[in-house]
Amino acid sequence: MAKFESINLLFKILKESHHPVSKLLLQEKLECSTATVERYLTELRDTYGQKVEYIREYKGYQLQIESNDIELPSHLFSSQEINAILLVDQLIDDLEPGFLKQDLQSVKQHLSQIKDKFTQDSTIQEKRIRMLNIGKRINSNDHLSDVTQAVLCRKLITIEYDSRTLSENPAPTRLLSPQRLTHYRDNWYLDAWCHLREALRTFAIERIVNLQQMNDLEHQIVNLTQEQLDKHYTKTFGIFGGKVKNTAILKFSPHRSQWVSEEVWHQDQSGFWLDDGSYQLLIPYGSDLELIGDILKYGDQVEVIEPPELRKRLKQQVESLIDLYN
């Protein structure tokens, strides 16, 4: 057992015990010598500032605490916890360039101190964890921090939004009651109640041109429950939500089925194997726009069986693709 793991265990033993713990019992629990137990006790006192007293009457050691809420010092972790910290640090770096940079600066400094203390092997400091952000749009997420604050603090906001339409008319300023943030396919979205449309809408964070928090009491914020949000956003395939209009039945080739049968396309999906080794996947959906894009990426390894309108739409897409290359 590594040194910091042993000290961690020593701390927990003393904290959870209602009576003084003998040195002999500590030796058994820590699986070490008397001298090592004494060194760990000294380090727990001197390095980590814990009040450990020897109670002569009971011939044992006791942790003197003012409250049961006391926790191990944040710089004392097990090897598994250190690995988790390194992973979190890497995730913060790769999640989004500049993501909440100001807000996370102190957190990252603390993680850096932990790494410096416990990662003596220089190779572990290198990037051994790789995240491929395929599909991430390169536009700025300057408003992500403000949106996050509005979501968590339940604040009304107004936004100017570039919806990528070709209309010459400027988009109206929208008053929103932010509900939650969604990180989907390496991009950030805001799920919000739009007071203009009087309905739930989803906004790509990088398309927000201007954002202002509302401080007046003229408008009442709309707060929807998690059940209401899930009912709208999670019943159908993709990011946009809405009502389920149909169920797509997709038949994958025997070769591709080995992977698709283990993939999660939707929480309410179902599937079954066919005698020829192919796999049929059933997916509830509302809008077919995103679904068609996902089907096309499998090329000739998938066939739309049902419904007829989805099959027809996909056929039109394939014919247009052929015309393009002819």
N, C-alpha and C positions, 0 to 999 in steps of 0.2 A: 504494500500500500504506500502511495506517495506521501511525502511529508504533509503537504497541505490537506490531503484527504484525511490523514490521521488526526490532524488538529481539528478539522471540521467535525469528525466523528466524536472527538473528545468534547468539543463544545456542546454537541447535541446530547451526549450522555449526561453531562452535568446539568444542562438546562432542563431536561425531561425528568431528572431524578428529584424526588421530594425529600430525600435524605442524603447525607454525605456519602460519597462513593469512595470505597477503599482503593488504595493503590494496587492491591492484588487484582481486584475486579477490573480496574482500568487496564492492567497488563493483559488480562484475558480478552477483553473487548477489542483492544488495539493490536493485540498479537505482537507485543514488543517487550523489551526489557524494562526493568525498574528505572534505569538511568534514562532511557528514552522517554518514558512517561514523565519524568521530572523535567526533561528538556522541553517537552510539549507544554507542560503546565506553565513553565517559565515564559515561553514564547506567547502563550495565550494571555498571560498577564502583561508582559512588557511590550510586545509588538502590537497586540490587538486590543489592549486596554481593558481587558475583562477582569472583574474582581473575583478571583478564585481564592478562597480561604481554606486553610487546613483546620478542621474542627477536631481538636485533640480529644475531646470527650468521646467522639464516635470513630476516631481514627480514620477519618475520610475527608475528601475534598468536596466543597460546595460552591456553586456559582451564586454570588450575591447579586440579585437583580431587583430592581424597583418595580418592574412590571413584567408580566408574562409575554408582553408584545415584543420584548427584546429579540433582535435577530442577529445572526452572525454578521460581522463586518463585511461590507460589500466587496472587499478585495480578497476574501477567503472563499475559494470555490473548489469543487471537485473537478477531476479531469473532464468528466462529461459536461459539467457546467461551463468549463473553459472552452470546450469545443463549441458549445452552443453560442457562447459570447462571440467567438471568432466568426461563426456563421452569420449571426445578426449583424456584426460589423460589416461583413462583406455584402450582405443584403442591402444595408443602408447605402453603401457606396454604389451598388449597381441598380438599385431600384429606380432612381431617377437622378440625372445630373442636376445638382442644386436643389434637390427635393428637401423642402423645409430646412434649408442650409443653416439659417440663423438659429432656428429653434433647436436643432439637433447638435449644434456645435459643442455644447457642454457635455452632452451624452457621449459623443464620439471621443472627447478628450478623456473622459472617465474610462471608456473601453480601451483606449490606447494605454493608459496607465496599467490596467489589468493585464493586457497582453505583454507589456514590457516586463512585468513582474514574474509572470508564469510561463512565458514562451521563450525559453533559453535557446532553443534550436532556431537559428536564423532562417532556416528554410520555411518554417511555419509562417513567417512574416510575409512571404510571397503570396501572390494570388493563386491559391490552390483550389479555389471554388470559382467556377465560371458560370455566368448567367448570360445566355444569348437572348437579347431583346429583339427578336425578329418581329417585325410588324409595328414597332414603336414609331409613332409619327414624330418628326423632328422639330415641330413647332414648339415654341416656348410654353412652359407651364408656370408663367410668372404669378398667376392668380391661385395656384394650388394651395399655398399657405393660408390665404384669406378665405378660400372656400372651406378648407378644413376647419378653421376657426368658426366659421358660420354654422357648419354642420354640427360641431360638437357643443357650441354654446347656444344653439338654437336662435340664430339671428337672421332677420329678414335681409335680403340683398336685392339690389337692382343690377342688371347686367345688360350690356350691349353684346350681341351674339352674331358671329359670322357663321351662318348655317350652310355655307358652300353652295347656295342656290345661285342661279344666273339672273335672278330678278334685279332690275335696276333700282327698285325702291329700297331705301334703307330699312334694315330690320328694326322693328319697334323695340324700345327699351322695355325689358321684362322685369316685373316684380316677382321674386321667387321666395318660397319658404323651403330652404334646403332640408332634405331628408337624410341622405347618406351618400357617401363616396363609394364608387365601385372601380376597382382596378381590374380591367378586362383586356386580355390579349395585349398586355404591356402598355396600355393607355388608361388614363384616368377619366372618369365620367362622374357627373353630378346628377343624382336623382333628386328632383325637386318638384314641389307643387307650383305650377305656373298660374299666377293670379289672372293673367291675361286670358289664358285658354281655359281656366278653371278645371285643370286636369293635371295628372302627373306627366312629366316630360323628362327626357334624359339629354344632358348637355355635355359635349366633349370639352374638357377643361381648356385645352389649348386653343379652342375657337372663341373663348371669351375675350372680347376686345377691351372691355372696361367693366369694372366692378366697384360697387359702392355698398357699404353697410348702411342699413337704415337705423337711425337712432330715434326717430319720432314715434309717436304712439297712434298715428293715424290709421295704420293697418294692423290687423291681428294676424300673427303668424299661424300657419296651419301645421299642426303636428299629427302625423299619421302613425299608427302603430306598426310594429314590425310585421304583424300578421297582414295588415292592409298592403304594405309594401311588397311582401312576399307573394301575396295573391296576384298583384299586378305584374311583378317583374320575373318571378321564377316559374310560372306555370308554362310558359312557352319557350321555345328555343331562341337563344341569342340575347342581345343586350337590351332590346327595345321594349320587351314586355308586351302587355295587352292580353286580350282574350285568346284562348285556344280556338283556332278555326278548323284545324284538320290534324291528321296524323300522317306523317310521311313514313312509308315503308321502303327501306333501302336494302337492296340485295348486293352483298359484297362477294367478290371472287374468293375461292378457297385460299389463295395466297394472301390476300389482304385481310381476310377474316381473322387470321391469327393475331393481328394487332387490334383490329376494330372491336373484336369481341371483348377486349379488356379496356376499351376507352369509355370515358364518361362524356357523352354529348349533352345529356340533360338528366336532371334528377329523377324524372318520371319515365325515362326510357325503358324499353323492354326489348328482348331479342331472343332468337332461337336459331339453332343449327339446322341446316338442311342435309339431306342424305348425300348430296354431292360434295359436301365439305364447305359449302358457302354459308354465309351468315346473314340473317335478315334482322335489321335494326329498325325499331319503331320509335318515332320521335314526335311529340306534340309541338305544333308551331302555330304562330299567328302570321307574321310577315314572312314571306319566302325569300326575301332579298338576301339575307345573310346565309340562309340554309343552302341556296343555290350555289353561292360562292364556295361553301365548304364541300358540297358534292362534286363540283367541277375539279377540285384539286386532286381527286382520286382518279380522274380520267376514265379509262375503260375498265377500271377495277370495281365499279359500282353501277348499279342500274336502279332507277326509280320505278318501283312497282305500283305504288299508289301514293296520292290520289291522281286521277287523270289530268287535272289542271296543272299539277306540279310537273308531271311527266311532259306535258305539252310545253310548258315554259322552259324546261331544261332542253328540250329538243330544239326550240327556237334559238336558245343560246348557242348550242352546238352548231347549228346551221349557220348562224352569223359568224361563228369562229372559223368555220370552213370557208365561207365567202371571203373572209378577211385574208386568209392565206392563199386563196386561189387568185 
